[in-house]
């Protein structure tokens, strides 16, 4: 009886020892299996995050609107205080203030010259707001392609391993490295690309909203110049 109990205990120990130890798959483990391409994707992701935050702060600062700014400009111009109007524009330090300042410096010239001057400054201001967006667009399109490149290289590694095992037994563990790289790089590339794509479109929409504000303020300034003094 005791002998049977000993056999049962030994068999349970052997069964427990033969069970494979399962480890949890996390993002860090997946990244390690992805190979060098995951490093490039990580750099692209960090760059996209930096550009998004930096551009968002810049755009938010540019979209600030002082409801009394144009009224004060109007009062200064009607009172002949051109220097005070220019000083107000420089102290405000926003795209619309810089556009209005350039327009004020062209007072006395034909209205077409004033309009062209303001438009030129406006184009420069919009270009400043769009700085870095081309890089964001490149990341949104390039990251998935880089992930697919990792898929191809991973499959090449897998088939190369299979060719080296020709005529012998091929274990699943021998193929896992290439297969992991193929799948993980695809996932990583798609994640980075999708996030960068949405971030890019959001920033573009914010820039468009700032452009509309600049256009409305420009028209308000031109109407101010054409308005007869009461």
Buried (B, 14 or more C-beta within 10 A) or exposed (E): EEEEEEEEEEEEEEEEEEEEEEEEEEEEEBBEBBBEBBEBBBEBBEBBEEBBEEBBEBBEEBBEEEEEBBEBBBEBBEEEEBEBBBEBBEEBEBBBBBBBBBBBBBEEEEEEEBBEBBBEBBEEBBEEBBEBBEBBBBBBEBBBEBBBBBBEBBBEBBEEBEEEEEEEEEEEEBBEBBBBBBBBBBBBBBBBBEBBBEBBEEBBEBBEEBBEBBEEBBEBBBEBBEEEEE
